Amino acid sequence: MSTTRKAVTQQDIYRAMTPAERVAAGCALHDFAFQRMVAYLRDRHPDKAEREILVMATRRFLGDAAGVL
C-alpha cells in the first residue's frame, strides 16, 4: 500500500485562508520585516538617534514615496 502525500505549499496555505486572514498575515510579515530592518540599521549606525533610524527604515521601505519625510 502506497502512502504518498501531496506536499503542502505556502500558496496552498494562503489559499485556505480567508481574505481577512491573508491581510493579517501580510501585515504581520511587513511588521516583522520592518523590525528586522530597524535592528539592522541600529547595528550599522549605533551613533544615530532612534528617530533617525526609523526614518532610514521607512525610506528603505517606501523608496521614492518617502521623499515627503
Buried (B, 14 or more C-beta within 10 A) or exposed (E): EEEEEEEEEEEEEEEEEEEEEBEEEEEEEEEEEBEEBBEBBBEEEEEBEEEEBBBBBBBBEEEEEBEEE
